[in-house]
Amino acid sequence: MADPVIVDIPHKLGREAARARIAGGVGKIAEIVPGGGHVEQRWEGDTLHFTVSAMGQQVASRLEVRDDKVRAEVDLPPMLALFASKIREKLAEKGTKLLR
């Protein structure tokens, strides 16, 4: 497995509002993974664990909601590691829009 894609997305919403925005927009997460489809999700405290099915692969990810930022970590299987920079870019872009 390749190193995870890690992106810190700053926000000024506070933890609860940021978590609510993420909960409302989690369906769009599949869009950041090429060929992304079905998304499974579960919350553990302030961390959203989700898995995106993409190109026959499972992409496990976590979003840790903090008071002033959200730390996103995406574990890419080797086949999708080629897309790491594109995924990092889209995650930062879509995450910033979601948390505005």
C-alpha positions in Angstrom: 0.0 0.0 0.0 1.2 3.5 -0.9 1.6 6.2 1.7 -1.8 7.8 2.5 -2.9 11.0 0.9 -3.1 13.5 3.8 -4.8 17.0 3.4 -5.5 19.5 6.2 -8.5 21.7 5.3 -8.8 24.8 7.5 -12.2 26.2 8.5 -13.7 28.8 10.8 -16.9 26.9 11.5 -16.1 25.2 14.8 -16.1 21.5 15.3 -19.9 20.9 15.4 -20.8 23.0 12.4 -17.9 21.4 10.4 -19.1 18.0 11.3 -22.6 18.8 10.2 -21.4 20.1 6.8 -19.3 17.0 6.3 -22.3 14.7 7.3 -24.4 16.5 4.7 -21.9 16.4 1.9 -20.4 12.9 2.4 -22.2 11.6 -0.7 -20.0 13.8 -2.9 -16.8 12.1 -1.5 -16.9 9.5 -4.2 -16.3 12.2 -6.8 -12.7 12.7 -5.6 -11.7 9.1 -6.4 -11.5 8.3 -10.2 -14.2 5.7 -10.9 -15.6 6.2 -7.5 -19.0 4.7 -6.7 -20.6 3.4 -3.6 -19.7 5.0 -0.3 -20.0 3.3 3.1 -19.6 5.5 6.2 -19.6 5.5 10.0 -18.7 8.0 12.7 -16.5 7.3 15.7 -16.7 10.5 17.8 -15.5 13.3 15.6 -13.9 11.0 13.0 -15.8 9.9 9.9 -14.5 6.6 8.5 -15.6 5.9 5.0 -14.9 3.5 2.1 -15.3 4.3 -1.5 -15.6 1.5 -4.1 -13.5 2.6 -7.1 -12.3 0.6 -10.2 -12.8 -2.7 -8.4 -10.8 -1.4 -5.4 -11.8 -0.3 -1.9 -10.4 3.1 -0.8 -10.5 3.5 3.0 -10.5 7.0 4.3 -10.8 9.1 7.4 -11.9 12.7 8.1 -11.0 13.9 11.6 -12.9 17.0 12.5 -11.1 19.4 14.7 -12.0 22.9 15.9 -10.1 24.8 13.2 -9.4 22.1 10.5 -10.4 18.8 9.1 -7.6 16.3 8.5 -8.4 14.0 5.6 -6.5 10.7 5.1 -7.1 8.5 2.1 -5.4 5.1 1.8 -4.9 4.3 -1.8 -4.4 0.8 -3.1 -1.4 0.5 -5.4 -3.6 0.5 -8.6 -5.0 4.0 -7.6 -1.7 5.4 -6.2 -1.0 6.9 -9.6 -3.9 9.3 -8.9 -2.6 10.5 -5.5 -1.8 14.1 -6.6 -5.1 14.5 -8.4 -7.0 13.1 -5.4 -5.1 15.4 -3.1 -6.0 18.4 -5.3 -9.7 17.5 -5.6 -10.0 16.8 -1.8 -8.5 20.2 -0.9 -10.8 21.9 -3.5 -14.0 20.2 -2.6 -13.3 20.1 1.1 -12.7 23.9 1.2 -15.9 24.5 -0.7 -17.9 22.3 1.7 -16.4 24.0 4.8 -16.9 27.6 3.7 
